[in-house]
Amino acid sequence: MAKMKVVIIGSGVAALAAAARLTQAGFHVHVFEKMATPGGKLSEKWIGQYRFDLGPSLFTLPENVEEVLDLFGKNRSSFSYKRLNPVCEYFYEDGTRFSAAADHTVYVEKLSEVFNEKKHTIEKFLKSSKATYELTAPVFLKSELSFSKLLFKADTYRAIFQLYKLPLLGSLNGSLKKRFRSEKIIQLFNRYATYNGSNPYSTPAMMQLIPHLENGIGAFLPEKGMYDISRTLYNLAHENGAVFHFNSSVEEIIHDGSKVKGVRVNGEVISSEIVISNLDITPTYRYLLKNFKAPERLLNQEKSSSALIFYWGVKAVFSEMHVHNIFFSDNYKEEFDHIFLRKDLYSDPTVYVNITSKECTQDAPVGCENWFVMINVPHLAGQDWPDLIEKSRKRIIAKLSRILKKDIDSLIEVEEVLTPQLIQDRTGSFLGSLYGNASNNTFAAFRRHNVRSNDLKGMYFCGGSVHPGGGIPLCMFSGKLVAEAIKEEYL
Ligand SMILES: Cc1cc2nc3c(=O)[nH]c(=O)nc-3n(C[C@H](O)[C@H](O)[C@H](O)COP(=O)(O)OP(=O)(O)OC[C@H]3O[C@@H](n4cnc5c(N)ncnc54)[C@H](O)[C@@H]3O)c2cc1C
């Protein structure tokens, strides 16, 4: 029997996972990618002698990649990574320092010592974070957004009977304030809201599940850098028959109002009964699915934050920093009010510095480091970006120089910038938002598009703007969910 064809638009991490899984299941997969290389946001670039991962820097749940390797019977060691210790270095303006150890006992002891909180209170919070993840992941994150499917899952009933363990009311910040006295520890745990581009002062307390991923299960780094995630998935799909068409921007998804018929690329029609869009859901409906009614309620949700990134090759080594480093703002509430309410930038932003060369020595010349310097910013809303970029650069350099006690500006050897506009232009993310919709209210998680269309047969979706959400682990889940949905329907 001839293999069924699947066309995938885009080659972000969710699409690569779906392409590999569908190839292995016997589908004939064609991926059309508008850029010259695979990976989307999860790409890399050399600037002079420095290598940079362009987007994601924090890697959790590596078993998502291993699961795909296992499907092909590949040795897991072909994708090597290590668990980071310390997980993150935190710097506060008043000189307070906290190094988050990977070891649970040391982590709790140090949190207690530095922030003067009882160990028991910290343990209780981390236990609650773990319970929230373990109860919601099988029911929500690893399942399609479908009432009928959830009805037949044992995990659904397990979660229902343990609802009392879940923080169902209030915001993340509100629930942290009830547990802790130290403003600094509250700020540290509030930061996890930014992992899906949300505001800790309005995102639901359920988001407390994220610290468990990083501290309970672990933060990891592939030995060849983050891009090795894309490379590994691409190689698996490609070696097993998926055909990749680079520099090929899809212009239209062809349909007859009830069924998908194919796509149009460079004026040429490519027929296929099954099409997966890995492109952000908003441009998929607005520009590719012409003459088709868009799900306005889902598309009009508040968007997540964006980011401003400076890639700096730095001619020095900073022993007090590790792979992940946070330099906190002195007024977190003001910072998020600026990002989400005023849609502008706060004068004292929290600065994140990622340095992969701490572990991947090939990423920078000897005696130098590759700094990925990022601040959270609002999505595109008519701001004067050239002015904001110039101001931000000065503010970031002043803050880092102040805290690290070195003139950072004079150490920058090479430099490039990634802006919300470039994020939108390069990857199609609507308004440059990093994670599709924000999760700034209780129902936001349920207002993401499912991986399959109920109205157009053969139309599927995967990636950061659809269920279960943005970030590498959730995109890998959506890649799996979409492959399972297609197998269920067509095999
Ligand atoms: C700066 C930054 C930092 C981040 N940090 C983290 C982090 O630390 N940890 C984490 O887990 N996540 C992080 N994320 C989020 C994470 O990168 C994304 O959620 C994830 O990579 C999105 O993958 P995706 O599958 O949705 O596809 P995307 O990466 O969005 O790729 C979509 C692809 O579609 C292609 N495309 C668009 N239009 C067309 C068209 N018409 N025809 C053909 N192809 C098209 C694009 O070129 C692109 O390759 C970060 C993101 C950014 C930008």
The ligand as an SDF file (V2000), in Angstrom:
LIG
                    3D

 53 58  0  0  0  0  0  0  0  0999 V2000
   14.5230   34.2130   22.8380 C   0  0  0  0  0  0  0  0  0  0  0  0
   13.7680   32.9870   23.2260 C   0  0  0  0  0  0  0  0  0  0  0  0
   14.0690   32.3350   24.4080 C   0  0  0  0  0  0  0  0  0  0  0  0
   13.3810   31.1670   24.7620 C   0  0  0  0  0  0  0  0  0  0  0  0
   13.7640   30.4930   25.9000 N   0  0  0  0  0  0  0  0  0  0  0  0
   13.2680   29.2490   26.1260 C   0  0  0  0  0  0  0  0  0  0  0  0
   13.8630   28.4010   27.1070 C   0  0  0  0  0  0  0  0  0  0  0  0
   14.8350   28.7600   27.7580 O   0  0  0  0  0  0  0  0  0  0  0  0
   13.3370   27.1610   27.2840 N   0  0  0  0  0  0  0  0  0  0  0  0
   12.2700   26.7080   26.5430 C   0  0  0  0  0  0  0  0  0  0  0  0
   11.8410   25.5560   26.7480 O   0  0  0  0  0  0  0  0  0  0  0  0
   11.7080   27.5020   25.5930 N   0  0  0  0  0  0  0  0  0  0  0  0
   12.1740   28.7400   25.3560 C   0  0  0  0  0  0  0  0  0  0  0  0
   11.6710   29.5140   24.3490 N   0  0  0  0  0  0  0  0  0  0  0  0
   10.4540   29.0610   23.6430 C   0  0  0  0  0  0  0  0  0  0  0  0
   10.7840   27.9930   22.6050 C   0  0  0  0  0  0  0  0  0  0  0  0
   11.8580   28.3880   21.8300 O   0  0  0  0  0  0  0  0  0  0  0  0
    9.5820   27.8010   21.6990 C   0  0  0  0  0  0  0  0  0  0  0  0
    8.4070   27.5530   22.4560 O   0  0  0  0  0  0  0  0  0  0  0  0
    9.7760   26.6560   20.7260 C   0  0  0  0  0  0  0  0  0  0  0  0
   11.0760   26.5570   20.2180 O   0  0  0  0  0  0  0  0  0  0  0  0
    8.7680   26.8630   19.5940 C   0  0  0  0  0  0  0  0  0  0  0  0
    8.8230   25.7980   18.7010 O   0  0  0  0  0  0  0  0  0  0  0  0
    7.7020   25.6020   17.6150 P   0  0  0  0  0  0  0  0  0  0  0  0
    7.6560   24.1440   17.3310 O   0  0  0  0  0  0  0  0  0  0  0  0
    6.4560   26.2660   18.0400 O   0  0  0  0  0  0  0  0  0  0  0  0
    8.2330   26.2920   16.2900 O   0  0  0  0  0  0  0  0  0  0  0  0
    8.9910   27.6660   15.9940 P   0  0  0  0  0  0  0  0  0  0  0  0
   10.3190   27.6150   16.6140 O   0  0  0  0  0  0  0  0  0  0  0  0
    8.1150   28.8190   16.2880 O   0  0  0  0  0  0  0  0  0  0  0  0
    9.1970   27.5100   14.4320 O   0  0  0  0  0  0  0  0  0  0  0  0
    8.2100   27.7490   13.4750 C   0  0  0  0  0  0  0  0  0  0  0  0
    8.8690   27.5010   12.1190 C   0  0  0  0  0  0  0  0  0  0  0  0
    7.9320   27.7810   11.0730 O   0  0  0  0  0  0  0  0  0  0  0  0
    8.6320   28.4030   10.0120 C   0  0  0  0  0  0  0  0  0  0  0  0
    7.6630   29.1260    9.1820 N   0  0  0  0  0  0  0  0  0  0  0  0
    6.9570   30.2340    9.5090 C   0  0  0  0  0  0  0  0  0  0  0  0
    6.1300   30.5870    8.4980 N   0  0  0  0  0  0  0  0  0  0  0  0
    6.3090   29.6750    7.5100 C   0  0  0  0  0  0  0  0  0  0  0  0
    5.7380   29.4870    6.2240 C   0  0  0  0  0  0  0  0  0  0  0  0
    4.7850   30.3080    5.7570 N   0  0  0  0  0  0  0  0  0  0  0  0
    6.1750   28.4550    5.4760 N   0  0  0  0  0  0  0  0  0  0  0  0
    7.1320   27.6020    5.9350 C   0  0  0  0  0  0  0  0  0  0  0  0
    7.7060   27.7440    7.1610 N   0  0  0  0  0  0  0  0  0  0  0  0
    7.2930   28.7510    7.9370 C   0  0  0  0  0  0  0  0  0  0  0  0
    9.6210   29.3140   10.7120 C   0  0  0  0  0  0  0  0  0  0  0  0
   10.6950   29.6870    9.8730 O   0  0  0  0  0  0  0  0  0  0  0  0
   10.0640   28.3990   11.8640 C   0  0  0  0  0  0  0  0  0  0  0  0
   11.1740   27.6050   11.5050 O   0  0  0  0  0  0  0  0  0  0  0  0
   12.3320   30.6820   23.9570 C   0  0  0  0  0  0  0  0  0  0  0  0
   12.0250   31.3540   22.7650 C   0  0  0  0  0  0  0  0  0  0  0  0
   12.7450   32.4700   22.3820 C   0  0  0  0  0  0  0  0  0  0  0  0
   12.4360   33.1400   21.0660 C   0  0  0  0  0  0  0  0  0  0  0  0
  1  2  1  0
  2  3  1  0
  2 52  2  0
  3  4  2  0
  4  5  1  0
  4 50  1  0
  5  6  2  0
  6  7  1  0
  6 13  1  0
  7  8  2  0
  7  9  1  0
  9 10  1  0
 10 11  2  0
 10 12  1  0
 12 13  2  0
 13 14  1  0
 14 15  1  0
 14 50  1  0
 15 16  1  0
 16 17  1  0
 16 18  1  0
 18 19  1  0
 18 20  1  0
 20 21  1  0
 20 22  1  0
 22 23  1  0
 23 24  1  0
 24 25  2  0
 24 26  1  0
 24 27  1  0
 27 28  1  0
 28 29  2  0
 28 30  1  0
 28 31  1  0
 31 32  1  0
 32 33  1  0
 33 34  1  0
 33 48  1  0
 34 35  1  0
 35 36  1  0
 35 46  1  0
 36 37  1  0
 36 45  1  0
 37 38  2  0
 38 39  1  0
 39 40  1  0
 39 45  2  0
 40 41  1  0
 40 42  2  0
 42 43  1  0
 43 44  2  0
 44 45  1  0
 46 47  1  0
 46 48  1  0
 48 49  1  0
 50 51  2  0
 51 52  1  0
 52 53  1  0
M  END
$$$$
